[in-house]
Amino acid sequence: MIGKLTGRLDYKALDHVMIDVRGVGYIVYCSDRTMATLPAVGEAVQLYTELLVREDLMQLFGFTSLVEKEWHRLLTSVQGVGAKVSLAILSALGPDGVSRAIALGDWATVKAAKGVGPKTAQRIVLDLKDKAPSVMAMGGTVTDALNGPELDGVVEPLEKAPAKPARTSKAKAPSGAAAASAGALSALGNLGYGPSDAAAAVAEAAAANPDAGEAELIRAALRLLAPKG
């Protein structure tokens, strides 16, 4: 299983790139959002990857964060959702947007992705709603994995990043919003709230105030979880 690639970006196409790792070129398909974050051709690049194996096909899909990779894995586990549809959803919403939509049961937002009909969107929300809390609590990018402890299921880098370390990748560090959401989820869990209820409240609070810090999200989520009347 190829869990991560570290190498040089050989070329970019509309929906995929080639990464040269020690002389071996890997074709990796990415969402539009991931494609937009990649460095220029010739520069070093690092991506988490998911390998699709079928009788007649082997394809690699690349992601800049564990959250995006995990949502791709979960989305493609839903009946009727293939890799193409999963990447369309991630392109339209981004991993944080997918987390919020599924935690809130907002299938209409999922339906906005290209090629996703209402029945498929509803099935995605129903099948994955209980998975949203654990994904929302995840964080980290390829760069964090390299600088921190080894992550389960992620292979070691095949080689050190090439020269020009200051430009090794344009993958973003975990956003403050993602870190705040993860912290708020943990705090609500410690207070005894169920994962699904906590995730929905945090997602709604984050959607209402995208710049909120962890403390603000906790307060807003508690107000949403408070008994009505």
Backbone torsions as a table, in degrees:
resi	resn	phi	psi	omega
1	MET	NA	128.1	178.1
2	ILE	-94.3	110.4	-175.7
3	GLY	-98.3	-20.2	-179.0
4	LYS	-162.5	144.7	176.5
5	LEU	-122.6	138.8	174.9
6	THR	-130.2	119.3	-178.1
7	GLY	-170.9	-150.6	-178.4
8	ARG	-113.4	137.6	-179.7
9	LEU	-76.7	113.4	-177.1
10	ASP	-83.5	-44.5	176.5
11	TYR	-160.8	160.9	177.7
12	LYS	-119.4	136.3	170.1
13	ALA	-114.7	-168.4	-178.3
14	LEU	-66.8	-41.7	-174.2
15	ASP	-126.0	6.0	-179.7
16	HIS	-153.0	165.4	178.6
17	VAL	-133.6	164.6	168.5
18	MET	-114.1	128.8	178.2
19	ILE	-112.2	123.0	178.5
20	ASP	-87.6	115.1	178.0
21	VAL	-118.0	102.4	180.0
22	ARG	54.1	42.7	176.2
23	GLY	88.2	-4.2	177.4
24	VAL	-106.0	125.9	-178.7
25	GLY	-93.2	124.2	179.0
26	TYR	-107.7	125.0	174.4
27	ILE	-84.9	124.4	-175.9
28	VAL	-128.4	124.7	178.9
29	TYR	-91.5	139.0	-174.3
30	CYS	-136.7	159.3	172.6
31	SER	-71.3	163.7	178.8
32	ASP	-58.6	-39.9	-178.6
33	ARG	-65.9	-41.1	177.6
34	THR	-65.6	-42.7	178.8
35	MET	-56.9	-38.0	-177.3
36	ALA	-69.5	-21.4	-178.3
37	THR	-91.5	-9.1	-173.3
38	LEU	-73.7	152.0	-179.9
39	PRO	-73.6	179.2	179.8
40	ALA	-72.3	157.5	176.7
41	VAL	-56.8	136.4	-179.1
42	GLY	97.3	-14.6	-179.9
43	GLU	-93.1	165.9	179.4
44	ALA	-72.6	148.2	-178.9
45	VAL	-146.9	148.5	178.7
46	GLN	-136.4	130.0	-179.8
47	LEU	-140.1	139.7	164.1
48	TYR	-71.0	148.9	-177.9
49	THR	-135.0	154.1	174.2
50	GLU	-127.9	128.2	-176.6
51	LEU	-99.8	123.0	175.3
52	LEU	-97.9	124.2	-179.8
53	VAL	-122.7	121.6	173.0
54	ARG	-128.7	173.5	-179.0
55	GLU	-58.4	-36.8	-174.3
56	ASP	-112.7	11.6	-171.8
57	LEU	-158.9	141.6	168.5
58	MET	-133.3	122.7	-179.0
59	GLN	-134.9	142.1	174.2
60	LEU	-103.6	139.0	176.2
61	PHE	-120.6	136.5	-173.0
62	GLY	-114.7	148.2	-175.5
63	PHE	-145.0	145.2	179.2
64	THR	-86.9	-13.5	-179.7
65	SER	-137.1	156.4	176.5
66	LEU	-65.5	-31.4	179.6
67	VAL	-64.6	-45.5	178.7
68	GLU	-63.4	-43.9	178.9
69	LYS	-60.1	-44.0	-178.0
70	GLU	-67.2	-39.7	177.7
71	TRP	-65.2	-37.5	176.6
72	HIS	-60.8	-44.4	179.8
73	ARG	-62.0	-43.4	-179.5
74	LEU	-70.6	-42.5	-179.9
75	LEU	-60.2	-42.4	-178.3
76	THR	-74.8	-7.5	174.6
77	SER	-82.8	-12.9	-180.0
78	VAL	-80.5	136.2	-179.6
79	GLN	-57.1	129.1	177.4
80	GLY	88.0	-0.5	-179.9
81	VAL	-111.1	110.9	176.6
82	GLY	-98.3	-175.6	-177.3
83	ALA	-62.1	-38.7	-178.5
84	LYS	-62.6	-43.8	179.4
85	VAL	-67.9	-41.2	178.5
86	SER	-58.9	-45.9	179.8
87	LEU	-66.1	-33.5	177.4
88	ALA	-64.3	-40.8	178.3
89	ILE	-65.9	-45.1	179.5
90	LEU	-67.3	-32.4	176.7
91	SER	-66.6	-42.0	-176.2
92	ALA	-74.7	-39.9	-171.1
93	LEU	-109.1	-25.7	-171.6
94	GLY	75.7	159.5	-178.0
95	PRO	-60.9	-38.3	178.5
96	ASP	-67.1	-38.3	178.0
97	GLY	-66.0	-38.6	176.3
98	VAL	-63.6	-43.3	178.8
99	SER	-58.2	-46.9	-178.3
100	ARG	-65.5	-46.1	-176.5
101	ALA	-61.5	-43.5	-177.0
102	ILE	-74.0	-38.6	177.8
103	ALA	-62.3	-35.0	-179.1
104	LEU	-87.5	-5.2	-176.3
105	GLY	69.6	26.5	-175.0
106	ASP	-88.4	78.4	-176.8
107	TRP	-70.8	-23.1	179.2
108	ALA	-63.5	-36.9	177.5
109	THR	-68.0	-40.2	177.3
110	VAL	-63.0	-37.5	-178.9
111	LYS	-64.8	-19.6	-178.9
112	ALA	-67.8	-17.8	179.4
113	ALA	-70.1	146.8	-178.7
114	LYS	-61.4	129.5	176.1
115	GLY	84.3	6.2	-179.1
116	VAL	-107.3	116.7	178.0
117	GLY	-87.9	171.2	-177.0
118	PRO	-62.1	-39.7	-178.9
119	LYS	-66.9	-41.0	178.5
120	THR	-65.2	-42.5	179.5
121	ALA	-61.4	-43.5	179.0
122	GLN	-64.8	-38.9	179.1
123	ARG	-64.8	-40.2	178.9
124	ILE	-60.2	-48.1	-178.4
125	VAL	-63.9	-43.7	-179.5
126	LEU	-64.4	-43.6	-176.0
127	ASP	-72.8	-30.7	-170.6
128	LEU	-109.8	-3.0	-174.9
129	LYS	-57.2	-39.2	-179.6
130	ASP	-72.8	-14.5	-179.9
131	LYS	-88.4	-16.9	-174.8
132	ALA	-58.5	-43.3	-177.6
133	PRO	-57.6	-44.3	-177.2
134	SER	-68.5	-35.0	178.9
135	VAL	-71.4	-41.3	179.1
136	MET	-62.5	-28.4	-179.4
137	ALA	-79.7	-10.9	177.9
138	MET	-78.0	161.8	175.6
139	GLY	-160.5	173.3	174.2
140	GLY	112.0	152.3	176.4
141	THR	-124.1	179.3	178.3
142	VAL	-57.1	-43.0	-178.7
143	THR	-60.5	-41.3	179.2
144	ASP	-63.7	-38.7	179.9
145	ALA	-63.7	-36.9	-179.9
146	LEU	-69.7	-34.1	-176.1
147	ASN	-90.7	-14.2	-176.1
148	GLY	-113.2	-163.9	-178.8
149	PRO	-68.7	159.1	179.5
150	GLU	-65.3	139.7	-179.6
151	LEU	-101.2	137.9	178.9
152	ASP	-59.8	136.4	175.4
153	GLY	83.5	-1.3	179.9
154	VAL	-114.8	122.2	-176.2
155	VAL	-72.1	159.3	176.5
156	GLU	-67.4	152.8	177.6
157	PRO	-57.3	141.1	-179.4
158	LEU	-71.5	-25.0	176.4
159	GLU	-161.8	162.9	175.7
160	LYS	-68.9	151.5	179.1
161	ALA	-59.7	143.2	178.5
162	PRO	-60.8	-179.9	-179.1
163	ALA	-56.8	176.1	-175.5
164	LYS	65.4	56.8	-175.9
165	PRO	-58.5	-26.7	-178.5
166	ALA	-68.1	-15.6	-178.0
167	ARG	-122.3	29.2	-173.4
168	THR	-62.6	-32.1	-179.6
169	SER	-166.3	153.8	175.7
170	LYS	-103.2	13.9	176.8
171	ALA	-61.9	133.2	-175.2
172	LYS	-78.0	147.0	171.8
173	ALA	-70.2	162.9	-179.4
174	PRO	-54.4	132.6	-177.8
175	SER	-69.9	154.8	176.7
176	GLY	-60.2	-34.0	179.8
177	ALA	-64.5	-42.6	-179.6
178	ALA	-65.3	-43.5	179.4
179	ALA	-64.6	-39.9	179.3
180	ALA	-64.7	-42.3	179.4
181	SER	-63.3	-43.5	180.0
182	ALA	-62.6	-42.6	178.9
183	GLY	-65.1	-40.1	179.4
184	ALA	-66.1	-40.6	177.5
185	LEU	-60.2	-44.1	179.9
186	SER	-62.7	-43.1	-179.3
187	ALA	-64.1	-43.0	180.0
188	LEU	-66.6	-35.7	176.5
189	GLY	-63.7	-39.8	178.1
190	ASN	-65.9	-24.8	178.3
191	LEU	-85.2	-2.1	174.5
192	GLY	99.8	3.6	179.1
193	TYR	-77.2	145.3	179.4
194	GLY	-67.6	151.0	-177.0
195	PRO	-56.9	-44.5	-177.7
196	SER	-66.6	-44.6	179.4
197	ASP	-64.0	-43.0	180.0
198	ALA	-64.0	-43.4	-179.0
199	ALA	-63.5	-42.1	180.0
200	ALA	-64.5	-41.3	-179.3
201	ALA	-67.2	-42.8	179.0
202	VAL	-65.2	-42.2	179.2
203	ALA	-61.6	-43.2	179.8
204	GLU	-66.1	-41.4	179.4
205	ALA	-65.3	-40.7	179.9
206	ALA	-68.1	-36.3	178.5
207	ALA	-66.7	-36.0	-179.9
208	ALA	-73.6	-30.5	-178.5
209	ASN	-142.5	83.2	-175.3
210	PRO	-59.5	-23.4	-177.5
211	ASP	-94.1	6.0	-176.6
212	ALA	-66.0	142.4	173.9
213	GLY	-84.0	-179.9	-176.5
214	GLU	-60.2	-46.3	-178.1
215	ALA	-62.4	-41.2	179.1
216	GLU	-64.2	-41.1	179.0
217	LEU	-64.0	-40.0	179.7
218	ILE	-62.7	-46.6	-179.6
219	ARG	-62.5	-45.3	-179.3
220	ALA	-64.7	-41.4	179.6
221	ALA	-65.6	-38.9	178.1
222	LEU	-62.8	-37.9	177.9
223	ARG	-64.2	-39.7	179.9
224	LEU	-68.9	-31.7	-178.6
225	LEU	-85.8	-12.4	-178.3
226	ALA	-63.3	142.2	178.2
227	PRO	-55.9	135.9	179.6
228	LYS	-84.5	143.0	176.7
229	GLY	88.0	NA	NA
